[in-house]
Amino acid sequence: MVTDLLKGELSCRAGKEVAVYACGPVPMLKEIARLCTRHGLWGQVCLETLMACGFGACMGCAVPAREPSSHASYRLVCKDGPVFDMTEIDLER
C-alpha cells in the first residue's frame, strides 16, 4: 500500500522539513493525515467528489470541516477546494 511506502519515507526524513501532498480515496487520505500528524508534518489533500453544479449552489460536494466550536461546519469541494490543508477537513466523518 502507498501508506506503507510513506511510513518508510517519513522515517528516513526525520528532522527534515517535509510537506506531503496527496489525492485519492478517503481511507488512504485519512491514514496519510494520521501519519503526518504523528510526525508533525504539514500537508494538503485533494478531494475527489461528485459535483452536480460546480459552483456551490447544490451543496452536493459538501465535506465536513474541522472547527474549534462544537457545531458542524462544511466546505464545498467545488468552491472552497478541491485542495485543502489536512487539518482543515475532518476525514474521520
N, C-alpha and C positions, 0 to 999 in steps of 0.2 A: 504494500500500500504506500501511497505517496507520503502519508503522515509518518510512516516508519523511516523513510528516507530523510524527512525533515528533522526527525529526532536526532539522527546521526549528524546531520549538518549543523544543527544548533549546538550539539555537544562539542563539535570541533571549533566552533566560533565563540566559545565562552570568553567574555571580557571584551569582545569586539562590538563595534556599533553595527547593528544589523536591522534591516526593515524587511518585513515579509508582505508580499502581495499575493493574493490567492483568489481564484474563482473556481466554481464547481458546485457539487451538491452540498446542501446544508449540513449533513452529518460530517462531511470532511471539513468544511469551514469551521464547524463547532470544535473539532479536535485541534485544528490549526490555531484557533483563537486560544484554546486552553493551553497549548504548548507555548505560545507567545507570552501569555500571562505568566506562566510558570518561570519563563526565562527573562521576564522583564523587558520584552521587546514590543516595539510598535509595529503595527501593520494595517493593511487595508484589505477589504474583501469586496469583490464584485459579485453582486447578487443576480441570479438568473430567475426571472419570474414571468408569468404571463401578464401582458399589458394590453388591456382592451382598447383604451382610448389613447394612451401615450402622452397625455398632458395633465393627469391628476384629477379629472372630473369624476371618473367612475369609482375610484378608490379600490380598484381590483388588485393593485400591486402593493398594497399597504403591508409593511413589515413592522413588528414590534421594535421599539427603540428603548434604550436604557435611559432612564431619567432619575434624578435624585429623589423625586417625590414618589409616593406610592401609587399615583394614578397612572394608568396605562397611557402611553404615547406611541405614535406611529410615524414612520417615514414612508414616503411614496418612492418606490424604486424608479419610476419613470420621470419623476420631477426632482426629487432630492438626491438621486443616485444616478446610475446604479452602483457607484463605488462609494463605500462608507468606511470610516475608521472602525476597526474591530471592536472598539469599546463603545461605539455609538449604537450598534444594533444588538438586540437581545436574541442571540441564536438559540437560546435554550427553549424558547416558546414555540 
